Amino acid sequence: MMRFFKNLFVEHCPKCNKELETHKSNLLSSVVVKSCPEQHYQKEYHPAFETYIESDTVS
């Protein structure tokens, strides 16, 4: 049951299905950047705009 709840909150790459890693977050601007370890996919959360930006290229 706990594994099910954990999987609800873990985000995965849509291409390779690996867990996204958070390693480029800027705490001062509150922007959270998650990316695929294989560099397939990147997802950014911007709280000021309350939006996600998803891209296939990782910068």
C-alpha distance matrix in Angstrom:
0.0 3.8 5.4 5.2 6.7 8.9 10.2 11.3 13.6 14.9 18.1 19.5 23.1 24.1 26.5 24.9 21.1 21.1 19.5 22.1 23.7 25.1 28.5 31.2 30.2 33.2 32.4 35.8 35.4 31.6 31.3 28.0 28.5 25.8 27.0 26.2 27.2 29.4 31.1 30.2 28.8 29.0 27.5 29.2 28.3 31.5 30.8 34.5 34.4 30.7 30.3 28.8 31.1 29.9 32.3 32.6 34.8 33.8 36.6
3.8 0.0 3.8 5.3 5.2 6.2 8.7 10.1 11.4 12.7 16.2 18.0 21.7 23.2 25.6 23.9 20.1 19.5 17.4 19.7 20.9 22.1 25.3 28.1 27.1 30.0 29.1 32.6 32.4 28.6 28.4 25.2 25.8 23.2 24.7 24.1 24.9 27.4 29.1 28.6 27.1 26.9 25.4 26.8 26.0 29.1 28.4 32.2 32.3 28.8 28.5 26.9 29.3 28.3 30.6 31.0 33.0 31.6 34.2
5.4 3.8 0.0 3.8 5.4 5.0 6.2 8.8 10.4 10.6 13.8 15.1 18.6 20.1 22.3 20.3 16.7 16.1 14.4 17.1 18.6 20.4 23.6 26.5 25.9 29.1 28.7 32.3 31.9 28.2 27.6 24.1 24.2 21.2 22.2 21.2 21.9 24.2 26.1 25.5 24.3 24.5 23.4 25.2 24.9 28.2 28.1 31.9 31.8 28.4 27.6 25.6 27.6 26.1 28.2 28.3 30.2 29.0 31.8
5.2 5.3 3.8 0.0 3.8 5.5 5.2 6.6 9.3 10.3 13.1 14.5 18.0 18.9 21.4 20.1 16.3 16.5 14.9 17.4 19.5 21.1 24.6 27.1 26.4 29.5 29.1 32.5 31.8 28.1 27.3 23.9 24.1 21.3 22.3 21.5 22.8 24.8 26.3 25.3 23.8 24.0 22.6 24.5 23.9 27.2 27.0 30.7 30.3 26.8 25.9 24.1 26.2 24.9 27.1 27.4 29.7 28.9 31.8
6.7 5.2 5.4 3.8 0.0 3.8 5.4 5.2 7.0 9.1 12.3 14.6 18.4 19.6 22.5 21.3 17.5 17.3 15.0 16.8 18.5 19.5 23.0 25.3 24.1 27.0 26.3 29.6 28.9 25.2 24.7 21.6 22.2 19.8 21.5 21.3 22.8 25.2 26.3 25.5 23.5 23.2 21.3 22.7 21.6 24.7 24.1 27.9 27.7 24.1 23.7 22.2 24.7 23.8 26.4 27.2 29.3 28.3 30.9
8.9 6.2 5.0 5.5 3.8 0.0 3.8 5.4 5.6 6.5 10.1 12.3 16.1 17.9 20.5 19.0 15.3 14.5 11.8 13.8 15.1 16.3 19.7 22.3 21.4 24.5 24.0 27.5 27.0 23.3 22.7 19.3 19.7 17.0 18.6 18.3 19.4 22.0 23.3 22.9 21.1 20.7 19.2 20.7 20.1 23.3 23.1 26.9 26.9 23.6 23.0 21.1 23.2 22.2 24.5 25.1 26.9 25.5 28.0
10.2 8.7 6.2 5.2 5.4 3.8 0.0 3.8 5.4 5.2 7.9 9.5 13.2 14.6 17.2 15.9 12.1 12.0 10.0 12.2 14.5 16.2 19.8 22.1 21.6 24.9 24.9 28.4 27.5 23.9 22.7 19.2 19.1 16.1 17.1 16.3 17.9 20.0 21.3 20.3 18.7 18.8 17.5 19.6 19.4 22.9 23.1 26.9 26.4 23.1 21.9 19.7 21.5 20.0 22.2 22.5 24.6 23.7 26.6
11.3 10.1 8.8 6.6 5.2 5.4 3.8 0.0 3.8 5.9 8.0 10.4 14.0 14.9 18.2 17.6 13.9 14.2 12.0 13.3 15.6 16.7 20.4 22.3 21.3 24.3 24.1 27.3 26.1 22.4 21.4 18.2 18.5 16.0 17.6 17.5 19.6 21.7 22.4 21.2 19.0 18.7 16.7 18.4 17.6 20.9 20.8 24.4 23.8 20.3 19.4 17.6 19.9 18.9 21.5 22.4 24.7 24.0 26.7
13.6 11.4 10.4 9.3 7.0 5.6 5.4 3.8 0.0 3.8 6.4 9.8 13.3 15.1 18.2 17.7 14.2 13.6 10.6 11.2 12.9 13.4 17.1 18.9 17.7 20.6 20.4 23.6 22.6 18.9 18.0 14.8 15.4 13.1 15.2 15.7 17.8 20.3 20.7 20.0 17.5 16.6 14.4 15.7 14.8 18.0 17.9 21.7 21.4 18.1 17.4 15.6 17.9 17.3 20.0 21.1 23.1 21.9 24.3
14.9 12.7 10.6 10.3 9.1 6.5 5.2 5.9 3.8 0.0 3.8 6.6 10.3 12.5 15.3 14.3 10.9 9.9 6.8 7.8 9.8 11.2 14.9 17.0 16.5 19.9 20.2 23.6 22.7 19.2 17.8 14.2 13.9 11.0 12.3 12.3 14.2 16.7 17.4 16.8 14.8 14.3 12.8 14.7 14.7 18.3 18.9 22.7 22.4 19.4 18.1 15.6 17.3 15.9 18.1 18.7 20.5 19.2 21.8
18.1 16.2 13.8 13.1 12.3 10.1 7.9 8.0 6.4 3.8 0.0 3.8 7.0 9.2 12.2 11.9 8.9 8.5 5.9 5.8 8.9 10.5 14.1 15.7 15.6 19.0 19.9 23.1 21.7 18.5 16.4 12.9 11.9 8.8 9.7 9.7 12.4 14.4 14.6 13.6 11.3 11.0 9.7 12.1 12.8 16.5 17.8 21.3 20.5 17.9 15.9 13.0 14.1 12.4 14.4 15.0 17.0 16.1 18.9
19.5 18.0 15.1 14.5 14.6 12.3 9.5 10.4 9.8 6.6 3.8 0.0 3.8 6.2 8.7 8.1 5.2 5.3 4.4 5.4 9.1 11.7 14.9 16.6 17.3 20.9 22.3 25.5 24.0 21.2 18.7 15.2 13.3 9.7 9.1 7.8 10.4 11.7 12.3 10.9 9.4 10.3 10.3 13.5 15.0 18.8 20.6 23.9 22.9 20.5 18.1 14.7 15.0 12.4 13.6 13.2 15.4 14.8 18.1
23.1 21.7 18.6 18.0 18.4 16.1 13.2 14.0 13.3 10.3 7.0 3.8 0.0 3.8 5.5 5.7 4.7 5.5 6.4 6.2 9.8 12.6 15.1 16.3 17.7 21.2 23.2 26.1 24.4 22.0 19.0 15.8 13.2 9.8 7.9 5.9 9.0 9.2 9.5 7.4 6.2 8.3 9.4 13.1 15.4 19.1 21.4 24.4 23.1 21.2 18.3 14.6 14.0 10.8 11.0 9.9 12.1 12.1 15.7
24.1 23.2 20.1 18.9 19.6 17.9 14.6 14.9 15.1 12.5 9.2 6.2 3.8 0.0 3.8 6.1 5.6 8.3 9.8 9.9 13.6 16.1 18.7 19.5 20.7 24.0 26.1 28.8 26.7 24.4 21.3 18.4 15.9 12.8 11.1 9.3 12.3 11.7 11.7 8.6 7.7 10.2 11.1 14.8 17.0 20.5 22.8 25.6 23.8 21.9 18.7 15.2 14.4 10.9 11.1 9.8 12.9 13.9 17.6
26.5 25.6 22.3 21.4 22.5 20.5 17.2 18.2 18.2 15.3 12.2 8.7 5.5 3.8 0.0 3.8 5.9 8.4 11.0 11.4 14.6 17.5 19.6 20.5 22.3 25.6 28.0 30.7 28.8 26.8 23.5 20.6 17.6 14.6 11.9 9.3 11.5 9.8 10.3 7.0 7.9 11.3 13.2 17.0 19.7 23.1 25.8 28.4 26.6 25.0 21.7 18.1 16.7 13.0 12.0 9.5 12.2 13.5 17.3
24.9 23.9 20.3 20.1 21.3 19.0 15.9 17.6 17.7 14.3 11.9 8.1 5.7 6.1 3.8 0.0 3.8 5.6 9.0 10.4 13.3 16.7 18.7 20.3 22.2 25.8 28.0 31.0 29.6 27.4 24.3 21.1 18.1 14.6 11.9 8.5 9.7 8.2 10.1 7.9 9.4 12.6 14.7 18.4 21.0 24.6 27.1 30.0 28.6 26.8 23.8 20.1 19.0 15.4 14.6 12.1 14.1 14.5 18.2
21.1 20.1 16.7 16.3 17.5 15.3 12.1 13.9 14.2 10.9 8.9 5.2 4.7 5.6 5.9 3.8 0.0 3.8 6.6 8.8 12.1 15.5 18.1 19.9 21.3 25.0 26.8 29.9 28.5 25.9 23.2 19.7 17.3 13.6 11.7 8.9 10.5 10.4 12.1 10.2 10.4 12.8 14.0 17.6 19.6 23.4 25.5 28.6 27.4 25.2 22.4 18.9 18.5 15.3 15.4 13.8 16.0 16.0 19.6
21.1 19.5 16.1 16.5 17.3 14.5 12.0 14.2 13.6 9.9 8.5 5.3 5.5 8.3 8.4 5.6 3.8 0.0 3.8 6.4 9.1 12.7 15.1 17.4 19.0 22.7 24.5 27.8 26.8 24.2 21.7 18.1 15.6 11.8 9.9 6.9 7.5 8.5 10.7 10.0 10.3 12.2 13.5 16.8 19.0 22.7 24.7 28.0 27.2 25.2 22.7 19.1 18.8 15.8 15.8 14.4 15.8 15.0 18.3
19.5 17.4 14.4 14.9 15.0 11.8 10.0 12.0 10.6 6.8 5.9 4.4 6.4 9.8 11.0 9.0 6.6 3.8 0.0 3.8 6.4 9.7 12.6 15.1 16.2 19.9 21.3 24.7 23.9 21.1 18.9 15.1 13.2 9.4 8.6 6.8 7.9 10.2 11.7 11.6 10.8 11.4 12.0 14.7 16.4 20.2 21.9 25.3 24.9 22.6 20.5 17.2 17.4 15.1 15.8 15.2 16.4 15.0 17.9
22.1 19.7 17.1 17.4 16.8 13.8 12.2 13.3 11.2 7.8 5.8 5.4 6.2 9.9 11.4 10.4 8.8 6.4 3.8 0.0 3.8 6.7 9.6 11.6 12.7 16.5 18.1 21.4 20.4 17.9 15.4 11.7 9.4 5.7 5.1 4.8 6.8 9.5 9.8 10.1 8.5 8.2 8.7 11.2 13.2 16.8 18.8 22.1 21.8 19.9 17.7 14.3 14.3 12.2 13.0 13.0 13.8 12.0 14.7
23.7 20.9 18.6 19.5 18.5 15.1 14.5 15.6 12.9 9.8 8.9 9.1 9.8 13.6 14.6 13.3 12.1 9.1 6.4 3.8 0.0 3.8 6.2 8.9 10.3 14.1 15.7 19.1 18.7 16.3 14.2 10.6 8.4 5.3 5.4 6.2 6.7 10.2 10.4 11.9 10.5 9.4 10.0 11.5 13.5 16.7 18.7 21.9 22.1 20.5 18.8 15.7 15.6 14.1 14.7 14.9 14.8 12.1 14.0
25.1 22.1 20.4 21.1 19.5 16.3 16.2 16.7 13.4 11.2 10.5 11.7 12.6 16.1 17.5 16.7 15.5 12.7 9.7 6.7 3.8 0.0 3.8 6.1 6.7 10.4 11.9 15.4 15.1 12.8 10.9 7.4 6.0 4.5 6.6 9.0 9.8 13.2 12.5 14.2 12.2 9.9 9.6 9.9 11.3 14.1 15.9 19.0 19.7 18.3 17.0 14.4 14.6 14.1 15.0 16.1 15.7 12.7 13.6
28.5 25.3 23.6 24.6 23.0 19.7 19.8 20.4 17.1 14.9 14.1 14.9 15.1 18.7 19.6 18.7 18.1 15.1 12.6 9.6 6.2 3.8 0.0 3.8 5.9 9.2 11.2 14.4 14.6 13.1 11.4 8.8 7.1 6.9 8.0 10.5 10.2 13.6 12.6 15.1 13.6 11.3 11.7 11.5 13.2 15.4 17.4 20.0 21.1 20.3 19.1 16.6 16.3 15.9 16.2 17.1 15.8 12.3 12.4
31.2 28.1 26.5 27.1 25.3 22.3 22.1 22.3 18.9 17.0 15.7 16.6 16.3 19.5 20.5 20.3 19.9 17.4 15.1 11.6 8.9 6.1 3.8 0.0 3.8 6.5 9.5 12.1 11.9 11.1 8.9 7.3 5.5 7.2 8.6 11.8 12.3 15.0 13.1 15.4 13.5 10.6 10.8 9.6 11.5 13.1 15.4 17.5 18.6 18.4 17.3 15.0 14.3 14.5 14.8 16.2 14.6 11.0 10.2
30.2 27.1 25.9 26.4 24.1 21.4 21.6 21.3 17.7 16.5 15.6 17.3 17.7 20.7 22.3 22.2 21.3 19.0 16.2 12.7 10.3 6.7 5.9 3.8 0.0 3.8 6.1 9.0 8.8 7.5 5.9 4.6 5.2 7.9 10.6 14.0 15.0 18.0 16.1 17.9 15.5 12.1 11.0 8.9 9.5 10.6 12.3 14.6 16.1 15.8 15.3 13.7 13.8 14.9 16.0 18.0 16.9 13.8 13.1
33.2 30.0 29.1 29.5 27.0 24.5 24.9 24.3 20.6 19.9 19.0 20.9 21.2 24.0 25.6 25.8 25.0 22.7 19.9 16.5 14.1 10.4 9.2 6.5 3.8 0.0 3.8 5.6 5.8 5.8 5.5 6.7 8.2 11.4 14.0 17.6 18.6 21.3 19.2 21.1 18.5 14.9 13.7 10.8 10.8 10.5 11.8 13.3 15.4 15.8 15.9 15.1 15.2 17.0 18.1 20.5 19.2 16.1 14.7
32.4 29.1 28.7 29.1 26.3 24.0 24.9 24.1 20.4 20.2 19.9 22.3 23.2 26.1 28.0 28.0 26.8 24.5 21.3 18.1 15.7 11.9 11.2 9.5 6.1 3.8 0.0 3.8 5.5 4.8 6.8 8.0 10.6 13.5 16.6 20.0 21.0 24.1 22.2 24.0 21.3 17.7 16.0 13.0 12.0 11.5 11.5 13.1 15.9 15.9 16.8 16.5 17.5 19.4 21.1 23.6 22.6 19.5 18.4
35.8 32.6 32.3 32.5 29.6 27.5 28.4 27.3 23.6 23.6 23.1 25.5 26.1 28.8 30.7 31.0 29.9 27.8 24.7 21.4 19.1 15.4 14.4 12.1 9.0 5.6 3.8 0.0 3.8 5.6 8.0 10.5 13.1 16.4 19.4 23.0 24.1 26.9 24.7 26.4 23.7 20.0 18.2 14.8 13.6 12.0 11.8 12.3 15.5 16.2 17.5 17.8 18.6 21.1 22.6 25.4 24.2 21.3 19.7
35.4 32.4 31.9 31.8 28.9 27.0 27.5 26.1 22.6 22.7 21.7 24.0 24.4 26.7 28.8 29.6 28.5 26.8 23.9 20.4 18.7 15.1 14.6 11.9 8.8 5.8 5.5 3.8 0.0 3.8 5.5 8.9 11.5 15.1 18.1 21.8 23.4 26.0 23.4 24.7 21.7 17.9 15.8 12.2 10.8 8.6 8.8 8.9 11.8 12.9 14.1 14.7 15.4 18.2 19.9 23.0 22.0 19.6 18.1
31.6 28.6 28.2 28.1 25.2 23.3 23.9 22.4 18.9 19.2 18.5 21.2 22.0 24.4 26.8 27.4 25.9 24.2 21.1 17.9 16.3 12.8 13.1 11.1 7.5 5.8 4.8 5.6 3.8 0.0 3.8 6.3 9.7 12.9 16.3 19.9 21.7 24.5 22.3 23.4 20.2 16.5 13.9 10.5 8.5 7.2 6.8 8.5 11.2 11.2 12.4 12.8 14.2 16.8 19.0 22.0 21.5 19.1 18.3
31.3 28.4 27.6 27.3 24.7 22.7 22.7 21.4 18.0 17.8 16.4 18.7 19.0 21.3 23.5 24.3 23.2 21.7 18.9 15.4 14.2 10.9 11.4 8.9 5.9 5.5 6.8 8.0 5.5 3.8 0.0 3.8 6.5 10.0 13.1 16.9 18.9 21.4 18.9 19.8 16.6 12.9 10.5 6.9 5.7 5.1 6.8 8.7 10.3 10.4 10.4 10.0 10.8 13.2 15.2 18.2 17.7 15.5 14.8
28.0 25.2 24.1 23.9 21.6 19.3 19.2 18.2 14.8 14.2 12.9 15.2 15.8 18.4 20.6 21.1 19.7 18.1 15.1 11.7 10.6 7.4 8.8 7.3 4.6 6.7 8.0 10.5 8.9 6.3 3.8 0.0 3.8 6.6 10.1 13.7 15.8 18.4 16.4 17.3 14.2 10.6 8.2 5.6 5.2 7.0 8.7 11.6 12.6 11.6 11.0 9.5 10.4 11.9 13.9 16.5 16.4 13.9 14.1
28.5 25.8 24.2 24.1 22.2 19.7 19.1 18.5 15.4 13.9 11.9 13.3 13.2 15.9 17.6 18.1 17.3 15.6 13.2 9.4 8.4 6.0 7.1 5.5 5.2 8.2 10.6 13.1 11.5 9.7 6.5 3.8 0.0 3.8 6.7 10.4 12.5 14.9 12.7 13.7 10.7 7.2 5.8 4.4 6.5 9.0 11.6 14.2 14.5 13.8 12.2 9.6 9.4 9.8 11.1 13.3 12.8 10.2 10.7
25.8 23.2 21.2 21.3 19.8 17.0 16.1 16.0 13.1 11.0 8.8 9.7 9.8 12.8 14.6 14.6 13.6 11.8 9.4 5.7 5.3 4.5 6.9 7.2 7.9 11.4 13.5 16.4 15.1 12.9 10.0 6.6 3.8 0.0 3.8 7.1 9.5 12.1 10.5 11.3 8.5 5.8 5.2 6.3 8.6 11.8 14.3 17.2 17.1 15.9 13.9 10.7 10.5 9.6 10.7 12.1 12.1 9.8 11.4
27.0 24.7 22.2 22.3 21.5 18.6 17.1 17.6 15.2 12.3 9.7 9.1 7.9 11.1 11.9 11.9 11.7 9.9 8.6 5.1 5.4 6.6 8.0 8.6 10.6 14.0 16.6 19.4 18.1 16.3 13.1 10.1 6.7 3.8 0.0 3.8 6.4 8.4 6.7 7.8 5.7 4.2 6.2 8.5 11.6 14.8 17.6 20.3 19.8 18.8 16.3 12.8 11.6 9.6 9.5 9.7 9.5 7.2 9.6
26.2 24.1 21.2 21.5 21.3 18.3 16.3 17.5 15.7 12.3 9.7 7.8 5.9 9.3 9.3 8.5 8.9 6.9 6.8 4.8 6.2 9.0 10.5 11.8 14.0 17.6 20.0 23.0 21.8 19.9 16.9 13.7 10.4 7.1 3.8 0.0 3.8 5.3 5.1 5.8 5.4 6.4 8.9 11.9 14.9 18.3 21.0 23.8 23.1 21.9 19.2 15.5 14.3 11.6 10.8 9.8 10.0 8.4 11.5
27.2 24.9 21.9 22.8 22.8 19.4 17.9 19.6 17.8 14.2 12.4 10.4 9.0 12.3 11.5 9.7 10.5 7.5 7.9 6.8 6.7 9.8 10.2 12.3 15.0 18.6 21.0 24.1 23.4 21.7 18.9 15.8 12.5 9.5 6.4 3.8 0.0 3.8 5.5 7.8 8.7 9.7 12.4 14.9 17.9 21.1 23.7 26.5 26.2 25.1 22.6 19.0 17.7 15.2 14.1 12.7 12.1 10.0 12.5
29.4 27.4 24.2 24.8 25.2 22.0 20.0 21.7 20.3 16.7 14.4 11.7 9.2 11.7 9.8 8.2 10.4 8.5 10.2 9.5 10.2 13.2 13.6 15.0 18.0 21.3 24.1 26.9 26.0 24.5 21.4 18.4 14.9 12.1 8.4 5.3 3.8 0.0 3.9 5.6 8.2 10.4 13.7 16.6 19.9 23.0 26.0 28.6 27.8 26.9 24.0 20.3 18.5 15.5 13.7 11.3 10.8 9.6 12.5
31.1 29.1 26.1 26.3 26.3 23.3 21.3 22.4 20.7 17.4 14.6 12.3 9.5 11.7 10.3 10.1 12.1 10.7 11.7 9.8 10.4 12.5 12.6 13.1 16.1 19.2 22.2 24.7 23.4 22.3 18.9 16.4 12.7 10.5 6.7 5.1 5.5 3.9 0.0 3.8 5.8 7.6 11.3 14.0 17.5 20.4 23.6 25.9 25.0 24.5 21.5 17.8 15.6 12.7 10.5 8.3 7.1 5.8 8.8
30.2 28.6 25.5 25.3 25.5 22.9 20.3 21.2 20.0 16.8 13.6 10.9 7.4 8.6 7.0 7.9 10.2 10.0 11.6 10.1 11.9 14.2 15.1 15.4 17.9 21.1 24.0 26.4 24.7 23.4 19.8 17.3 13.7 11.3 7.8 5.8 7.8 5.6 3.8 0.0 3.8 7.2 10.6 13.9 17.4 20.3 23.6 25.9 24.5 23.7 20.5 16.7 14.4 11.0 8.7 5.8 6.4 7.0 10.7
28.8 27.1 24.3 23.8 23.5 21.1 18.7 19.0 17.5 14.8 11.3 9.4 6.2 7.7 7.9 9.4 10.4 10.3 10.8 8.5 10.5 12.2 13.6 13.5 15.5 18.5 21.3 23.7 21.7 20.2 16.6 14.2 10.7 8.5 5.7 5.4 8.7 8.2 5.8 3.8 0.0 3.8 6.9 10.3 13.7 16.7 19.9 22.2 20.8 19.9 16.7 12.9 10.8 7.5 5.9 4.5 6.0 6.3 9.9
29.0 26.9 24.5 24.0 23.2 20.7 18.8 18.7 16.6 14.3 11.0 10.3 8.3 10.2 11.3 12.6 12.8 12.2 11.4 8.2 9.4 9.9 11.3 10.6 12.1 14.9 17.7 20.0 17.9 16.5 12.9 10.6 7.2 5.8 4.2 6.4 9.7 10.4 7.6 7.2 3.8 0.0 3.8 6.7 10.3 13.2 16.4 18.7 17.6 16.9 13.9 10.2 8.2 5.8 5.3 6.3 6.8 5.7 8.5
27.5 25.4 23.4 22.6 21.3 19.2 17.5 16.7 14.4 12.8 9.7 10.3 9.4 11.1 13.2 14.7 14.0 13.5 12.0 8.7 10.0 9.6 11.7 10.8 11.0 13.7 16.0 18.2 15.8 13.9 10.5 8.2 5.8 5.2 6.2 8.9 12.4 13.7 11.3 10.6 6.9 3.8 0.0 3.8 6.8 10.0 13.0 15.6 14.4 13.3 10.4 6.7 5.7 4.5 6.5 8.9 10.0 9.1 11.1
29.2 26.8 25.2 24.5 22.7 20.7 19.6 18.4 15.7 14.7 12.1 13.5 13.1 14.8 17.0 18.4 17.6 16.8 14.7 11.2 11.5 9.9 11.5 9.6 8.9 10.8 13.0 14.8 12.2 10.5 6.9 5.6 4.4 6.3 8.5 11.9 14.9 16.6 14.0 13.9 10.3 6.7 3.8 0.0 3.8 6.5 9.7 12.1 11.3 10.7 8.3 5.5 5.1 6.4 8.7 11.7 12.1 10.7 11.5
28.3 26.0 24.9 23.9 21.6 20.1 19.4 17.6 14.8 14.7 12.8 15.0 15.4 17.0 19.7 21.0 19.6 19.0 16.4 13.2 13.5 11.3 13.2 11.5 9.5 10.8 12.0 13.6 10.8 8.5 5.7 5.2 6.5 8.6 11.6 14.9 17.9 19.9 17.5 17.4 13.7 10.3 6.8 3.8 0.0 3.8 6.2 9.1 8.7 7.4 5.9 4.5 6.5 8.9 11.9 15.1 15.8 14.5 15.1
31.5 29.1 28.2 27.2 24.7 23.3 22.9 20.9 18.0 18.3 16.5 18.8 19.1 20.5 23.1 24.6 23.4 22.7 20.2 16.8 16.7 14.1 15.4 13.1 10.6 10.5 11.5 12.0 8.6 7.2 5.1 7.0 9.0 11.8 14.8 18.3 21.1 23.0 20.4 20.3 16.7 13.2 10.0 6.5 3.8 0.0 3.8 5.6 5.6 5.8 5.6 6.3 8.0 11.3 14.0 17.5 17.8 16.6 16.4
30.8 28.4 28.1 27.0 24.1 23.1 23.1 20.8 17.9 18.9 17.8 20.6 21.4 22.8 25.8 27.1 25.5 24.7 21.9 18.8 18.7 15.9 17.4 15.4 12.3 11.8 11.5 11.8 8.8 6.8 6.8 8.7 11.6 14.3 17.6 21.0 23.7 26.0 23.6 23.6 19.9 16.4 13.0 9.7 6.2 3.8 0.0 3.8 5.4 4.5 6.7 8.7 11.2 14.4 17.5 21.0 21.5 20.1 20.1
34.5 32.2 31.9 30.7 27.9 26.9 26.9 24.4 21.7 22.7 21.3 23.9 24.4 25.6 28.4 30.0 28.6 28.0 25.3 22.1 21.9 19.0 20.0 17.5 14.6 13.3 13.1 12.3 8.9 8.5 8.7 11.6 14.2 17.2 20.3 23.8 26.5 28.6 25.9 25.9 22.2 18.7 15.6 12.1 9.1 5.6 3.8 0.0 3.8 5.6 8.1 10.8 12.7 16.3 19.0 22.7 23.0 21.8 21.2
34.4 32.3 31.8 30.3 27.7 26.9 26.4 23.8 21.4 22.4 20.5 22.9 23.1 23.8 26.6 28.6 27.4 27.2 24.9 21.8 22.1 19.7 21.1 18.6 16.1 15.4 15.9 15.5 11.8 11.2 10.3 12.6 14.5 17.1 19.8 23.1 26.2 27.8 25.0 24.5 20.8 17.6 14.4 11.3 8.7 5.6 5.4 3.8 0.0 3.8 5.3 8.6 10.4 14.1 17.0 20.8 21.4 20.9 20.7
30.7 28.8 28.4 26.8 24.1 23.6 23.1 20.3 18.1 19.4 17.9 20.5 21.2 21.9 25.0 26.8 25.2 25.2 22.6 19.9 20.5 18.3 20.3 18.4 15.8 15.8 15.9 16.2 12.9 11.2 10.4 11.6 13.8 15.9 18.8 21.9 25.1 26.9 24.5 23.7 19.9 16.9 13.3 10.7 7.4 5.8 4.5 5.6 3.8 0.0 3.8 7.2 10.2 13.5 16.9 20.5 21.6 21.0 21.5
30.3 28.5 27.6 25.9 23.7 23.0 21.9 19.4 17.4 18.1 15.9 18.1 18.3 18.7 21.7 23.8 22.4 22.7 20.5 17.7 18.8 17.0 19.1 17.3 15.3 15.9 16.8 17.5 14.1 12.4 10.4 11.0 12.2 13.9 16.3 19.2 22.6 24.0 21.5 20.5 16.7 13.9 10.4 8.3 5.9 5.6 6.7 8.1 5.3 3.8 0.0 3.8 6.7 9.9 13.3 16.9 18.3 18.1 18.8
28.8 26.9 25.6 24.1 22.2 21.1 19.7 17.6 15.6 15.6 13.0 14.7 14.6 15.2 18.1 20.1 18.9 19.1 17.2 14.3 15.7 14.4 16.6 15.0 13.7 15.1 16.5 17.8 14.7 12.8 10.0 9.5 9.6 10.7 12.8 15.5 19.0 20.3 17.8 16.7 12.9 10.2 6.7 5.5 4.5 6.3 8.7 10.8 8.6 7.2 3.8 0.0 3.8 6.4 10.0 13.4 15.0 14.8 16.0
31.1 29.3 27.6 26.2 24.7 23.2 21.5 19.9 17.9 17.3 14.1 15.0 14.0 14.4 16.7 19.0 18.5 18.8 17.4 14.3 15.6 14.6 16.3 14.3 13.8 15.2 17.5 18.6 15.4 14.2 10.8 10.4 9.4 10.5 11.6 14.3 17.7 18.5 15.6 14.4 10.8 8.2 5.7 5.1 6.5 8.0 11.2 12.7 10.4 10.2 6.7 3.8 0.0 3.8 6.7 10.4 11.7 11.9 13.0
29.9 28.3 26.1 24.9 23.8 22.2 20.0 18.9 17.3 15.9 12.4 12.4 10.8 10.9 13.0 15.4 15.3 15.8 15.1 12.2 14.1 14.1 15.9 14.5 14.9 17.0 19.4 21.1 18.2 16.8 13.2 11.9 9.8 9.6 9.6 11.6 15.2 15.5 12.7 11.0 7.5 5.8 4.5 6.4 8.9 11.3 14.4 16.3 14.1 13.5 9.9 6.4 3.8 0.0 3.8 7.1 9.1 9.8 12.0
32.3 30.6 28.2 27.1 26.4 24.5 22.2 21.5 20.0 18.1 14.4 13.6 11.0 11.1 12.0 14.6 15.4 15.8 15.8 13.0 14.7 15.0 16.2 14.8 16.0 18.1 21.1 22.6 19.9 19.0 15.2 13.9 11.1 10.7 9.5 10.8 14.1 13.7 10.5 8.7 5.9 5.3 6.5 8.7 11.9 14.0 17.5 19.0 17.0 16.9 13.3 10.0 6.7 3.8 0.0 3.8 5.5 7.2 9.6
32.6 31.0 28.3 27.4 27.2 25.1 22.5 22.4 21.1 18.7 15.0 13.2 9.9 9.8 9.5 12.1 13.8 14.4 15.2 13.0 14.9 16.1 17.1 16.2 18.0 20.5 23.6 25.4 23.0 22.0 18.2 16.5 13.3 12.1 9.7 9.8 12.7 11.3 8.3 5.8 4.5 6.3 8.9 11.7 15.1 17.5 21.0 22.7 20.8 20.5 16.9 13.4 10.4 7.1 3.8 0.0 3.8 6.6 9.8
34.8 33.0 30.2 29.7 29.3 26.9 24.6 24.7 23.1 20.5 17.0 15.4 12.1 12.9 12.2 14.1 16.0 15.8 16.4 13.8 14.8 15.7 15.8 14.6 16.9 19.2 22.6 24.2 22.0 21.5 17.7 16.4 12.8 12.1 9.5 10.0 12.1 10.8 7.1 6.4 6.0 6.8 10.0 12.1 15.8 17.8 21.5 23.0 21.4 21.6 18.3 15.0 11.7 9.1 5.5 3.8 0.0 3.8 6.5
33.8 31.6 29.0 28.9 28.3 25.5 23.7 24.0 21.9 19.2 16.1 14.8 12.1 13.9 13.5 14.5 16.0 15.0 15.0 12.0 12.1 12.7 12.3 11.0 13.8 16.1 19.5 21.3 19.6 19.1 15.5 13.9 10.2 9.8 7.2 8.4 10.0 9.6 5.8 7.0 6.3 5.7 9.1 10.7 14.5 16.6 20.1 21.8 20.9 21.0 18.1 14.8 11.9 9.8 7.2 6.6 3.8 0.0 3.8
36.6 34.2 31.8 31.8 30.9 28.0 26.6 26.7 24.3 21.8 18.9 18.1 15.7 17.6 17.3 18.2 19.6 18.3 17.9 14.7 14.0 13.6 12.4 10.2 13.1 14.7 18.4 19.7 18.1 18.3 14.8 14.1 10.7 11.4 9.6 11.5 12.5 12.5 8.8 10.7 9.9 8.5 11.1 11.5 15.1 16.4 20.1 21.2 20.7 21.5 18.8 16.0 13.0 12.0 9.6 9.8 6.5 3.8 0.0
